[in-house]
């Protein structure tokens, strides 16, 4: 089984290089170069199919297996496989395979395909490394590789919007990664280990709980930034509209779950049954869930709406993780609901973003008013989108209903079990139900606009209706393969969804009694029906308040709340103006303070005194060098019979002055805080190099 781990991690990297070099050979249009294009596409697709096959083999035959690579990157890398990792490894490999199928047509007329495929396959390798990691150091190494390689997806089209969105994505990734690293240093210092299997025992024996909470919050910032949790969600609404649709499907469906994997690894291994930690995660989940749904309701951009929807669904998952801490040992419903909603959301967003890709591929537009009516006479696309929309809205007989029912029931269970929090949890239940209703409202808006209504331009609608071949059979297979799973997991949940939940509960250390849930009983249907009713009312409000025009076809109004853009409102002013100003003032004060102290010491304790026979200026060296240059100049004039100028400056003085300037500049640099910071960062770089490459143990 160890060989399969190596294949899963290194095969995509090898084929990434093959695809990249084949693309270099394929530049142009000759028949020979078309052959290289086929090799490029085949290498990429082969990597996706092979990863899915090998991940399936590992999941079925390698449960419980481990692989340890000691001394690699200093602390060594370790991998293992349990039910949770097996399921998510398969989900990741399946999604990559389907997006690679779809990418062949979607990107056929794009440039820089070698670069795109190279980084997509390297990111596949890194993502599987995250999900199969057995310790937090291994998680961190592959997590950072995944963050930096996926940056290329966002900037792929190189438009001004793509560059700015990629800048935001990279900024969040870097800040989150450095904060995560700080948290891991604290954890290792406090607990003496980063092995996930050892963390719980070490945390239980630890007496420095304050340090644990500080370290936990640092890791939460790092993992939460990638998950898209509030208030670090700012990259989601900006990256998705500009990234290629297959990349958006992976960013939303898998990379956010890598962040959730990290949050779960910390929550279930360090803060298991910790109510304080659970309340923190739960509160962040509520804000993320409601905020994402609100932004999605206000958006008229197809992919941006789906991106905000991803933020909201991540909030649902975080609510479930928080409830695990609040419920303590009776956390089975919350744990199973969290895991199932992770899987469900990944599969749903795969279908929805690929369908959005079909729209972009044919129209190169995303605004609902411009793409309205595109799918009116496309039954296959309509059914697949409807499957995803019903699933994410929590409609009975679809997969999203199962996981949302478990999450809702865990909140109801918490109201009864935690009396001191009953008021807060009752309010939270309504936020949960309203957010579910908002999900139905914005998904109904998308479905009606794209697949029911007609375009205001009759000729444009005719063009839409006459499109016979709007996607290739391979693209249709990718979309259909993703969409067909959604009702399968929802129609017979006790046979399908419950089986998946059983596989995931070991990783989340479920210890309470697990009883079979009757998903379609009146009690469980009640919550879903309340959300549906709220969604119907909210959609009616959208039609009335967020559409303009009185006669004929009405237009969707862009209600995107610019005042909620935290990047422009808070982060950019803080990081680019406020903090630099504060640092400049502080550095100027510190620098002046050092000068003042030196001056006081020179006038008092170390009072200046003349040195006997001190030169007027310069040193012995500059004096002798100046005399030599002056003598050479005099000799030259005598030989050439030149007159000597009246007011000529001697070389002795010039060289002495240059030395004084040099010494003054050198003294300023040495005294300045910038020089100290430079030395600090040089030392930090060498420390990190030592930890990553030379450290042992």
Rosetta blueprint (number, residue, H / E / L):
1 X L
2 X H
3 X H
4 X H
5 X H
6 X H
7 X H
8 X H
9 X H
10 X H
11 X H
12 X H
13 X H
14 X H
15 X H
16 X H
17 X H
18 X H
19 X H
20 X H
21 X H
22 X H
23 X H
24 X H
25 X H
26 X L
27 X L
28 X L
29 X L
30 X L
31 X H
32 X H
33 X H
34 X H
35 X H
36 X H
37 X H
38 X H
39 X H
40 X H
41 X H
42 X H
43 X H
44 X H
45 X H
46 X H
47 X H
48 X H
49 X H
50 X H
51 X H
52 X H
53 X H
54 X H
55 X H
56 X H
57 X H
58 X H
59 X H
60 X H
61 X H
62 X L
63 X L
64 X L
65 X L
66 X E
67 X E
68 X E
69 X E
70 X L
71 X L
72 X L
73 X L
74 X L
75 X L
76 X L
77 X E
78 X E
79 X E
80 X E
81 X L
82 X L
83 X H
84 X H
85 X H
86 X H
87 X H
88 X H
89 X H
90 X H
91 X H
92 X H
93 X H
94 X H
95 X H
96 X H
97 X H
98 X H
99 X H
100 X H
101 X H
102 X H
103 X H
104 X H
105 X H
106 X H
107 X L
108 X L
109 X L
110 X L
111 X L
112 X L
113 X H
114 X H
115 X H
116 X H
117 X H
118 X H
119 X H
120 X H
121 X H
122 X H
123 X H
124 X H
125 X H
126 X H
127 X H
128 X H
129 X H
130 X H
131 X H
132 X H
133 X E
134 X L
135 X E
136 X H
137 X H
138 X H
139 X H
140 X H
141 X H
142 X H
143 X H
144 X H
145 X H
146 X H
147 X H
148 X H
149 X H
150 X H
151 X H
152 X H
153 X H
154 X H
155 X H
156 X L
157 X L
158 X L
159 X L
160 X H
161 X H
162 X H
163 X H
164 X H
165 X H
166 X H
167 X H
168 X H
169 X H
170 X H
171 X H
172 X H
173 X H
174 X H
175 X H
176 X H
177 X H
178 X H
179 X H
180 X H
181 X H
182 X H
183 X H
184 X H
185 X H
186 X H
187 X H
188 X H
189 X H
190 X H
191 X H
192 X L
193 X L
194 X L
195 X E
196 X H
197 X H
198 X H
199 X H
200 X H
201 X H
202 X H
203 X H
204 X H
205 X H
206 X L
207 X L
208 X L
209 X H
210 X H
211 X H
212 X H
213 X H
214 X H
215 X H
216 X H
217 X H
218 X H
219 X H
220 X H
221 X H
222 X H
223 X H
224 X H
225 X H
226 X H
227 X H
228 X L
229 X L
230 X L
231 X L
232 X L
233 X L
234 X L
235 X L
236 X H
237 X H
238 X H
239 X H
240 X H
241 X H
242 X H
243 X L
244 X L
245 X H
246 X H
247 X H
248 X H
249 X H
250 X H
251 X H
252 X H
253 X H
254 X H
255 X H
256 X H
257 X H
258 X H
259 X H
260 X H
261 X H
262 X H
263 X H
264 X H
265 X H
266 X H
267 X H
268 X H
269 X H
270 X L
271 X L
272 X L
273 X L
274 X L
275 X H
276 X H
277 X H
278 X H
279 X H
280 X H
281 X H
282 X H
283 X H
284 X H
285 X H
286 X H
287 X H
288 X H
289 X H
290 X H
291 X H
292 X H
293 X H
294 X H
295 X H
296 X H
297 X H
298 X H
299 X L
300 X L
301 X E
302 X H
303 X H
304 X H
305 X H
306 X H
307 X H
308 X H
309 X H
310 X H
311 X H
312 X H
313 X H
314 X H
315 X H
316 X H
317 X H
318 X H
319 X H
320 X H
321 X H
322 X H
323 X H
324 X H
325 X H
326 X H
327 X H
328 X L
329 X L
330 X L
331 X L
332 X H
333 X H
334 X H
335 X H
336 X H
337 X H
338 X H
339 X H
340 X H
341 X H
342 X H
343 X H
344 X H
345 X H
346 X H
347 X H
348 X H
349 X H
350 X H
351 X H
352 X H
353 X H
354 X H
355 X H
356 X H
357 X H
358 X H
359 X H
360 X H
361 X H
362 X H
363 X H
364 X L
365 X L
366 X L
367 X E
368 X H
369 X H
370 X H
371 X H
372 X L
373 X L
374 X L
375 X L
376 X L
377 X L
378 X L
379 X H
380 X H
381 X H
382 X H
383 X H
384 X H
385 X H
386 X H
387 X H
388 X H
389 X H
390 X H
391 X H
392 X H
393 X L
394 X L
395 X L
396 X L
397 X L
398 X L
399 X H
400 X H
401 X H
402 X H
403 X H
404 X H
405 X H
406 X H
407 X H
408 X H
409 X H
410 X H
411 X H
412 X H
413 X H
414 X H
415 X H
416 X H
417 X H
418 X L
419 X H
420 X H
421 X H
422 X H
423 X H
424 X H
425 X H
426 X H
427 X H
428 X H
429 X H
430 X H
431 X H
432 X H
433 X H
434 X H
435 X H
436 X H
437 X H
438 X H
439 X H
440 X H
441 X H
442 X H
443 X H
444 X H
445 X H
446 X H
447 X H
448 X H
449 X H
450 X H
451 X H
452 X H
453 X L
454 X L
455 X L
456 X L
457 X L
458 X H
459 X H
460 X H
461 X H
462 X H
463 X H
464 X H
465 X H
466 X L
467 X L
468 X L
469 X L
470 X L
471 X L
472 X L
473 X H
474 X H
475 X H
476 X H
477 X H
478 X H
479 X H
480 X H
481 X H
482 X H
483 X H
484 X H
485 X H
486 X H
487 X H
488 X H
489 X H
490 X H
491 X H
492 X L
493 X L
494 X L
495 X L
496 X L
497 X H
498 X H
499 X H
500 X H
501 X H
502 X H
503 X H
504 X H
505 X L
506 X L
507 X L
508 X L
509 X L
510 X L
511 X L
512 X L
513 X L
514 X L
515 X L
516 X L
517 X L
518 X L
519 X L
520 X L
521 X L
522 X H
523 X H
524 X H
525 X H
526 X H
527 X H
528 X H
529 X H
530 X H
531 X H
532 X H
533 X H
534 X H
535 X H
536 X H
537 X H
538 X H
539 X H
540 X H
541 X H
542 X H
543 X H
544 X H
545 X H
546 X L
547 X E
548 X E
549 X L
550 X L
551 X L
552 X L
553 X L
554 X L
555 X E
556 X E
557 X L
558 X L
559 X L
560 X L
561 X L
562 X H
563 X H
564 X H
565 X L
566 X H
567 X H
568 X H
569 X H
570 X H
571 X H
572 X H
573 X H
574 X H
575 X H
576 X H
577 X H
578 X H
579 X H
580 X H
581 X H
582 X H
583 X H
584 X H
585 X H
586 X H
587 X H
588 X H
589 X H
590 X H
591 X H
592 X H
593 X H
594 X H
595 X H
596 X H
597 X H
598 X H
599 X H
600 X H
601 X H
602 X H
603 X H
604 X L
605 X L
606 X L
607 X L
608 X L
609 X L
610 X L
611 X L
612 X L
613 X L
614 X L
615 X L
616 X L
617 X L
618 X L
619 X L
620 X H
621 X H
622 X H
623 X H
624 X H
625 X H
626 X H
627 X H
628 X H
629 X H
630 X H
631 X H
632 X H
633 X H
634 X H
635 X H
636 X H
637 X H
638 X H
639 X H
640 X H
641 X L
642 X L
643 X L
644 X L
645 X L
646 X L
647 X L
648 X L
649 X L
650 X L
651 X H
652 X H
653 X H
654 X H
655 X H
656 X H
657 X H
658 X H
659 X H
660 X H
661 X H
662 X H
663 X H
664 X H
665 X H
666 X H
667 X H
668 X H
669 X H
670 X H
671 X H
672 X L
673 X H
674 X H
675 X H
676 X H
677 X H
678 X H
679 X H
680 X H
681 X H
682 X H
683 X H
684 X H
685 X H
686 X H
687 X H
688 X H
689 X H
690 X H
691 X H
692 X H
693 X H
694 X H
695 X L
696 X L
697 X L
